Amino acid sequence: MEPKGRPLKEGECFVFECRKGLACFGKCCKMKLELTPYDVFRLRRTLRISSERFLYEYTHLEPGQLEGFPQVALRPGRKGRCVFLRSYGCSVYADRPGACRNFPLSRGISVEGTTVYYYQQLPEFCLGSQTDHSWSVAEWKKCSGLEPYEYWNNVFVRLIRRFARIGPRRVDLEQVYGLMYQVESPIESWCAHQGISLPKADDGILRASVNALEFLAESWERETH
């Protein structure tokens, strides 16, 4: 997501609340939603389907911020609403994407790895700021369970930027996106090629994906020199 809104200074608080009962409840679930590899990993797990099936049934590709590198986005459901929105709220709430957890914040990461948090310009329909509930960024992150999302997003952002430096014409995008998003078959093949067992824990599978992507990046970087 492109950072937008007002940068928050360290220690600065913001006012916001989202809950059932507000007249705007669920309206933000019509906004465009880009998905990170970790988002897809969590969602396919809670739906008990493969990453490949999740991507086929629920997403489409859009032009990304880096030239030549597409972005995975959630395909809207009926009337443009999120396909996981129900009358009671989010049906995948425990594994909802990082952008949903972050809202009303967005996060920017510089090339040097510095993180800046922004308080977004809220949509006109949003009533979340009409409350006396105040949060620091640290409090919001803890309440929203953002730590693993930010950790893995940082890892994959660094990798995408690394592949962008190599150049999209020198990178096998199908192989890269397979290892990032369609983790089951590509990681199984990678582990078999390396002569190691397929990890069973989630972090192990993600770490194997990162190791495979770093191996590809190193090999393509050697070819460019």
BATIDREN-779936 format. One line per 5 residues: number of its first residue (from 1); their letters; for each residue x, y, z of N, C-alpha, C. Coordinates in steps of 0.05 Angstrom, whole numbers, padded with zeros to 5 digits. Example, Ala and Ser with C-alpha at 12.3 -4.5 7.8 and 13.67 -1.06 7.14 Angstrom:
% BATIDREN-779936
1	AS	00264/-00114/00156/00246/-00090/00156/00264/-00066/00156 | 00257/-00045/00142/00273/-00021/00143/00258/00001/00157
//
This chain:
% BATIDREN-779936
1	MEPKG	00017/-00024/00000/00000/00000/00000/00018/00025/00000 | 00011/00044/-00017/00026/00069/-00018/00020/00085/00008 | 00041/00092/00023/00036/00107/00048/00021/00133/00042 | 00002/00140/00059/-00013/00165/00055/-00022/00174/00082 | -00027/00200/00084/-00037/00212/00109/-00015/00227/00123
6	RPLKE	-00019/00230/00149/-00001/00247/00165/00019/00229/00180 | 00045/00235/00176/00066/00219/00190/00062/00223/00221 | 00065/00202/00235/00063/00202/00264/00091/00204/00276 | 00095/00223/00294/00120/00225/00308/00123/00203/00329 | 00147/00197/00337/00151/00176/00357/00137/00183/00383
11	GECFV	00120/00165/00393/00106/00170/00418/00079/00184/00414 | 00074/00194/00390/00049/00208/00385/00025/00189/00384 | 00003/00198/00395/-00021/00181/00396/-00041/00190/00376 | -00060/00173/00369/-00082/00179/00351/-00108/00168/00363 | -00130/00179/00353/-00156/00171/00363/-00170/00155/00342
16	FECRK	-00180/00131/00350/-00194/00114/00331/-00208/00091/00345 | -00231/00082/00334/-00244/00059/00344/-00261/00047/00321 | -00260/00021/00318/-00276/00007/00299/-00291/-00016/00313 | -00317/-00016/00311/-00333/-00036/00325/-00361/-00038/00312 | -00373/-00061/00317/-00400/-00065/00307/-00418/-00046/00323
21	GLACF	-00437/-00034/00310/-00454/-00014/00322/-00450/00014/00311 | -00426/00019/00300/-00421/00044/00285/-00435/00042/00258 | -00446/00064/00250/-00461/00065/00224/-00444/00058/00200 | -00418/00062/00203/-00399/00057/00181/-00388/00028/00182 | -00396/00012/00201/-00384/-00014/00205/-00386/-00031/00179
26	GKCCK	-00363/-00040/00169/-00362/-00057/00145/-00358/-00042/00119 | -00362/-00015/00119/-00360/00000/00094/-00332/00001/00084 | -00312/00000/00102/-00284/00001/00093/-00277/-00025/00078 | -00294/-00045/00080/-00289/-00071/00067/-00295/-00071/00038 | -00299/-00047/00027/-00302/-00043/-00002/-00277/-00031/-00014
31	MKLEL	-00257/-00025/00002/-00233/-00012/-00007/-00215/-00033/-00020 | -00199/-00024/-00039/-00179/-00041/-00053/-00160/-00053/-00032 | -00154/-00079/-00035/-00137/-00092/-00015/-00115/-00108/-00029 | -00091/-00098/-00026/-00067/-00113/-00036/-00058/-00133/-00015 | -00049/-00156/-00025/-00042/-00178/-00007/-00012/-00183/-00008
36	TPYDV	00000/-00187/00015/00028/-00194/00016/00030/-00225/00016 | 00054/-00236/00012/00057/-00265/00013/00048/-00276/00040 | 00053/-00262/00062/00045/-00271/00088/00015/-00271/00091 | 00002/-00250/00080/-00028/-00249/00080/-00039/-00275/00067 | -00029/-00282/00044/-00038/-00305/00029/-00033/-00330/00045
41	FRLRR	-00010/-00332/00058/-00002/-00355/00074/-00022/-00359/00096 | -00030/-00338/00110/-00048/-00340/00132/-00077/-00346/00123 | -00085/-00333/00101/-00113/-00337/00092/-00117/-00365/00081 | -00098/-00375/00066/-00103/-00402/00055/-00103/-00423/00078 | -00088/-00417/00100/-00088/-00435/00122/-00115/-00435/00137
46	TLRIS	-00126/-00412/00141/-00152/-00411/00156/-00174/-00422/00139 | -00172/-00420/00112/-00192/-00431/00094/-00187/-00460/00088 | -00164/-00470/00096/-00157/-00498/00092/-00156/-00506/00062 | -00144/-00489/00047/-00140/-00494/00018/-00111/-00488/00011 | -00102/-00496/-00012/-00075/-00491/-00020/-00072/-00462/-00028
51	SERFL	-00047/-00452/-00028/-00042/-00425/-00037/-00050/-00421/-00067 | -00044/-00442/-00083/-00051/-00440/-00111/-00081/-00437/-00115 | -00097/-00452/-00100/-00126/-00450/-00102/-00136/-00423/-00092 | -00124/-00413/-00070/-00132/-00387/-00059/-00127/-00366/-00080 | -00103/-00366/-00092/-00097/-00345/-00111/-00115/-00346/-00135
56	YEYTH	-00122/-00370/-00144/-00140/-00373/-00167/-00168/-00364/-00161 | -00178/-00370/-00138/-00206/-00364/-00131/-00211/-00336/-00121 | -00191/-00325/-00107/-00196/-00300/-00092/-00180/-00276/-00101 | -00161/-00279/-00119/-00143/-00256/-00125/-00141/-00251/-00155 | -00129/-00228/-00161/-00120/-00222/-00188/-00095/-00206/-00187
61	LEPGQ	-00081/-00204/-00209/-00056/-00188/-00210/-00061/-00160/-00220 | -00047/-00141/-00208/-00048/-00113/-00217/-00019/-00102/-00220 | -00016/-00081/-00235/00011/-00069/-00237/00021/-00061/-00209 | 00046/-00067/-00203/00057/-00061/-00177/00071/-00034/-00178 | 00081/-00025/-00154/00095/00000/-00152/00122/-00001/-00165
66	LEGFP	00135/-00025/-00166/00160/-00028/-00180/00155/-00039/-00208 | 00167/-00025/-00228/00162/-00032/-00256/00169/-00062/-00261 | 00150/-00075/-00274/00155/-00103/-00281/00147/-00123/-00261 | 00140/-00114/-00237/00133/-00132/-00215/00103/-00128/-00207 | 00086/-00147/-00214/00058/-00144/-00208/00052/-00146/-00178
71	QVALR	00028/-00138/-00171/00018/-00139/-00143/-00006/-00156/-00142 | -00007/-00174/-00122/-00030/-00191/-00117/-00051/-00175/-00102 | -00076/-00175/-00112/-00098/-00160/-00098/-00122/-00179/-00095 | -00137/-00174/-00073/-00161/-00190/-00068/-00182/-00182/-00088 | -00194/-00202/-00100/-00216/-00198/-00120/-00242/-00191/-00105
76	PGRKG	-00254/-00168/-00111/-00279/-00161/-00097/-00301/-00181/-00101 | -00319/-00182/-00082/-00343/-00199/-00084/-00367/-00184/-00094 | -00390/-00192/-00086/-00415/-00178/-00095/-00416/-00149/-00086 | -00424/-00132/-00104/-00427/-00103/-00099/-00401/-00091/-00090 | -00379/-00103/-00098/-00352/-00092/-00092/-00343/-00097/-00063
81	RCVFL	-00358/-00112/-00048/-00351/-00117/-00020/-00330/-00139/-00018 | -00315/-00140/00004/-00296/-00161/00009/-00311/-00188/00010 | -00300/-00208/-00003/-00313/-00234/-00004/-00315/-00247/00024 | -00300/-00237/00043/-00301/-00249/00070/-00318/-00234/00090 | -00332/-00213/00080/-00349/-00197/00097/-00376/-00211/00101
86	RSYGC	-00384/-00213/00126/-00410/-00225/00132/-00426/-00205/00149 | -00451/-00211/00155/-00468/-00193/00170/-00457/-00187/00198 | -00442/-00207/00209/-00431/-00204/00235/-00403/-00191/00235 | -00392/-00188/00211/-00365/-00177/00208/-00348/-00195/00191 | -00322/-00196/00197/-00302/-00210/00181/-00302/-00240/00187
91	SVYAD	-00305/-00257/00167/-00306/-00286/00171/-00278/-00297/00174 | -00257/-00282/00168/-00230/-00292/00171/-00214/-00273/00190 | -00228/-00262/00210/-00217/-00241/00227/-00191/-00249/00240 | -00189/-00274/00250/-00164/-00282/00263/-00140/-00282/00245 | -00145/-00285/00219/-00123/-00286/00199/-00127/-00264/00178
96	RPGAC	-00140/-00242/00185/-00144/-00220/00166/-00118/-00208/00157 | -00117/-00197/00133/-00092/-00186/00122/-00080/-00163/00139 | -00055/-00158/00135/-00041/-00138/00150/-00052/-00110/00146 | -00061/-00103/00121/-00072/-00077/00116/-00097/-00072/00132 | -00113/-00093/00136/-00138/-00091/00153/-00130/-00086/00182
101	RNFPL	-00110/-00100/00191/-00101/-00097/00219/-00089/-00069/00223 | -00075/-00058/00203/-00062/-00033/00206/-00081/-00009/00206 | -00103/-00011/00191/-00121/00012/00188/-00130/00022/00215 | -00129/00049/00220/-00126/00071/00202/-00097/00080/00197 | -00078/00063/00204/-00050/00069/00199/-00041/00057/00172
106	SRGIS	-00020/00068/00161/-00006/00055/00139/00024/00058/00146 | 00040/00043/00132/00068/00041/00140/00086/00044/00115 | 00106/00060/00117/00125/00063/00096/00152/00053/00104 | 00166/00039/00086/00193/00029/00092/00212/00041/00072 | 00232/00055/00081/00252/00067/00064/00271/00046/00053
111	VEGTT	00287/00054/00033/00307/00035/00022/00327/00027/00044 | 00331/00045/00063/00350/00039/00085/00337/00021/00106 | 00311/00017/00104/00297/00000/00124/00284/00015/00146 | 00284/00042/00145/00271/00058/00165/00241/00057/00161 | 00226/00053/00184/00197/00051/00183/00184/00077/00192
116	VYYYQ	00164/00087/00177/00149/00110/00185/00119/00102/00185 | 00105/00109/00206/00077/00104/00208/00061/00129/00201 | 00039/00125/00186/00022/00147/00178/-00006/00143/00189 | -00019/00165/00197/-00048/00164/00204/-00062/00172/00178 | -00077/00153/00167/-00089/00157/00141/-00111/00178/00140
121	QLPEF	-00114/00190/00116/-00137/00207/00112/-00161/00189/00110 | -00178/00190/00130/-00200/00171/00132/-00221/00177/00110 | -00234/00156/00100/-00256/00160/00081/-00279/00176/00094 | -00294/00190/00077/-00315/00207/00088/-00335/00191/00105 | -00340/00166/00098/-00360/00151/00113/-00350/00141/00140
126	CLGSQ	-00324/00142/00145/-00312/00130/00169/-00318/00148/00194 | -00329/00135/00214/-00335/00149/00240/-00315/00142/00262 | -00294/00127/00254/-00275/00117/00274/-00261/00137/00291 | -00259/00162/00280/-00244/00182/00295/-00263/00197/00315 | -00289/00191/00314/-00308/00204/00332/-00310/00189/00358
131	TDHSW	-00289/00187/00372/-00287/00172/00396/-00266/00184/00414 | -00265/00176/00439/-00244/00186/00457/-00223/00164/00462 | -00224/00143/00446/-00205/00120/00450/-00178/00127/00436 | -00158/00131/00452/-00132/00140/00442/-00112/00117/00443 | -00095/00116/00422/-00075/00094/00419/-00048/00106/00412
136	SVAEW	-00027/00093/00422/00000/00097/00411/00003/00076/00389 | 00023/00080/00372/00028/00061/00351/00034/00033/00363 | 00050/00033/00384/00057/00007/00397/00033/-00007/00408 | 00014/00008/00420/-00010/-00004/00430/-00028/-00015/00408 | -00029/00000/00386/-00046/-00009/00363/-00034/-00035/00351
141	KKCSG	-00008/-00035/00348/00006/-00059/00337/00001/-00083/00354 | 00003/-00080/00380/-00001/-00103/00398/-00030/-00112/00397 | -00049/-00094/00398/-00077/-00101/00397/-00085/-00115/00371 | -00073/-00106/00349/-00080/-00116/00323/-00064/-00141/00315 | -00044/-00149/00331/-00028/-00172/00324/-00011/-00169/00300
146	LEPYE	00001/-00145/00297/00016/-00138/00273/00045/-00149/00271 | 00056/-00158/00294/00085/-00164/00294/00093/-00184/00272 | 00080/-00208/00270/00089/-00226/00249/00085/-00215/00220 | 00063/-00200/00217/00058/-00188/00190/00080/-00169/00182 | 00088/-00152/00201/00109/-00132/00195/00135/-00146/00190
151	YWNNV	00141/-00166/00207/00167/-00180/00204/00169/-00193/00176 | 00149/-00209/00168/00151/-00222/00142/00148/-00203/00119 | 00132/-00182/00122/00130/-00162/00101/00157/-00149/00096 | 00171/-00142/00117/00198/-00130/00115/00216/-00149/00099 | 00215/-00174/00105/00232/-00194/00092/00226/-00195/00062
156	FVRLI	00201/-00196/00055/00193/-00199/00026/00197/-00172/00011 | 00193/-00150/00025/00198/-00124/00012/00227/-00121/00004 | 00245/-00129/00022/00274/-00128/00016/00280/-00146/-00008 | 00268/-00170/-00009/00273/-00188/-00032/00263/-00176/-00058 | 00239/-00165/-00058/00227/-00154/-00082/00245/-00131/-00092
161	RRFAR	00255/-00114/-00074/00272/-00092/-00082/00299/-00103/-00093 | 00308/-00125/-00082/00332/-00138/-00092/00328/-00148/-00120 | 00306/-00161/-00125/00300/-00170/-00152/00296/-00147/-00171 | 00284/-00125/-00162/00280/-00101/-00178/00307/-00090/-00187 | 00327/-00090/-00169/00354/-00080/-00176/00367/-00098/-00198
166	IGPRR	00361/-00123/-00196/00372/-00142/-00217/00359/-00135/-00244 | 00333/-00129/-00243/00318/-00122/-00267/00298/-00143/-00275 | 00273/-00135/-00281/00252/-00154/-00288/00258/-00171/-00312 | 00275/-00162/-00330/00281/-00177/-00354/00300/-00200/-00348 | 00315/-00198/-00326/00334/-00218/-00318/00323/-00238/-00297
171	VDLEQ	00299/-00232/-00288/00288/-00247/-00266/00265/-00264/-00277 | 00264/-00289/-00269/00241/-00307/-00276/00218/-00301/-00256 | 00200/-00283/-00265/00179/-00274/-00247/00161/-00297/-00238 | 00156/-00315/-00256/00138/-00338/-00250/00151/-00354/-00227 | 00177/-00358/-00228/00190/-00373/-00207/00191/-00357/-00181
176	VYGLM	00196/-00331/-00182/00196/-00314/-00158/00169/-00314/-00145 | 00148/-00309/-00160/00121/-00307/-00148/00111/-00335/-00139 | 00120/-00356/-00152/00113/-00382/-00142/00124/-00387/-00114 | 00150/-00380/-00110/00163/-00384/-00084/00152/-00365/-00063 | 00142/-00341/-00072/00131/-00322/-00052/00103/-00329/-00044
181	YQVES	00086/-00336/-00064/00058/-00338/-00059/00047/-00367/-00060 | 00057/-00383/-00078/00047/-00411/-00080/00067/-00430/-00067 | 00067/-00429/-00040/00089/-00440/-00025/00091/-00471/-00026 | 00068/-00485/-00029/00069/-00514/-00024/00087/-00529/-00044 | 00079/-00529/-00070/00094/-00545/-00089/00122/-00534/-00094
186	PIESW	00126/-00507/-00098/00153/-00498/-00102/00172/-00503/-00079 | 00162/-00500/-00054/00180/-00505/-00031/00186/-00535/-00028 | 00166/-00552/-00034/00171/-00581/-00033/00192/-00588/-00053 | 00191/-00577/-00077/00211/-00582/-00098/00239/-00572/-00089 | 00239/-00548/-00077/00264/-00535/-00069/00277/-00553/-00047
191	CAHQG	00262/-00561/-00028/00273/-00578/-00006/00283/-00604/-00016 | 00269/-00616/-00035/00278/-00641/-00047/00304/-00637/-00062 | 00306/-00615/-00076/00331/-00609/-00091/00354/-00604/-00072 | 00349/-00593/-00049/00370/-00588/-00029/00375/-00612/-00011 | 00359/-00633/-00014/00363/-00657/00003/00355/-00653/00032
196	ISLPK	00335/-00635/00037/00326/-00630/00064/00297/-00636/00066 | 00288/-00641/00091/00260/-00647/00095/00243/-00622/00093 | 00218/-00626/00084/00200/-00604/00082/00191/-00595/00110 | 00195/-00570/00117/00187/-00561/00144/00157/-00564/00148 | 00149/-00569/00173/00121/-00572/00179/00110/-00547/00193
201	ADDGI	00127/-00533/00208/00118/-00509/00221/00116/-00486/00201 | 00098/-00467/00206/00094/-00445/00188/00119/-00428/00184 | 00133/-00421/00206/00157/-00405/00203/00178/-00420/00187 | 00179/-00446/00190/00199/-00462/00175/00193/-00461/00145 | 00168/-00463/00138/00160/-00462/00110/00167/-00435/00098
206	LRASV	00161/-00413/00113/00167/-00387/00103/00197/-00382/00101 | 00212/-00392/00121/00241/-00389/00120/00252/-00404/00096 | 00242/-00428/00090/00251/-00443/00066/00245/-00427/00041 | 00222/-00414/00040/00216/-00397/00017/00236/-00374/00014 | 00243/-00361/00036/00262/-00339/00035/00289/-00349/00027
211	NALEF	00298/-00372/00037/00324/-00383/00030/00325/-00389/00000 | 00303/-00400/-00011/00303/-00406/-00040/00304/-00381/-00056 | 00290/-00360/-00048/00290/-00335/-00062/00317/-00321/-00061 | 00330/-00323/-00038/00357/-00311/-00035/00377/-00326/-00053 | 00374/-00352/-00055/00391/-00368/-00073/00388/-00359/-00102
216	LAESW	00363/-00355/-00110/00357/-00346/-00138/00369/-00318/-00142 | 00365/-00301/-00123/00376/-00273/-00126/00406/-00274/-00129 | 00420/-00290/-00113/00449/-00291/-00114/00458/-00302/-00142 | 00444/-00322/-00152/00451/-00334/-00178/00447/-00314/-00200 | 00425/-00299/-00200/00419/-00279/-00221/00438/-00255/-00218
221	ERETH	00446/-00248/-00194/00465/-00226/-00190/00492/-00234/-00202 | 00500/-00259/-00199/00526/-00267/-00210/00525/-00266/-00241 | 00502/-00272/-00252/00500/-00271/-00282/00502/-00243/-00293 | 00495/-00223/-00277/00495/-00195/-00286/00523/-00183/-00285 | 00542/-00196/-00272/00569/-00185/-00269/00588/-00198/-00288
//
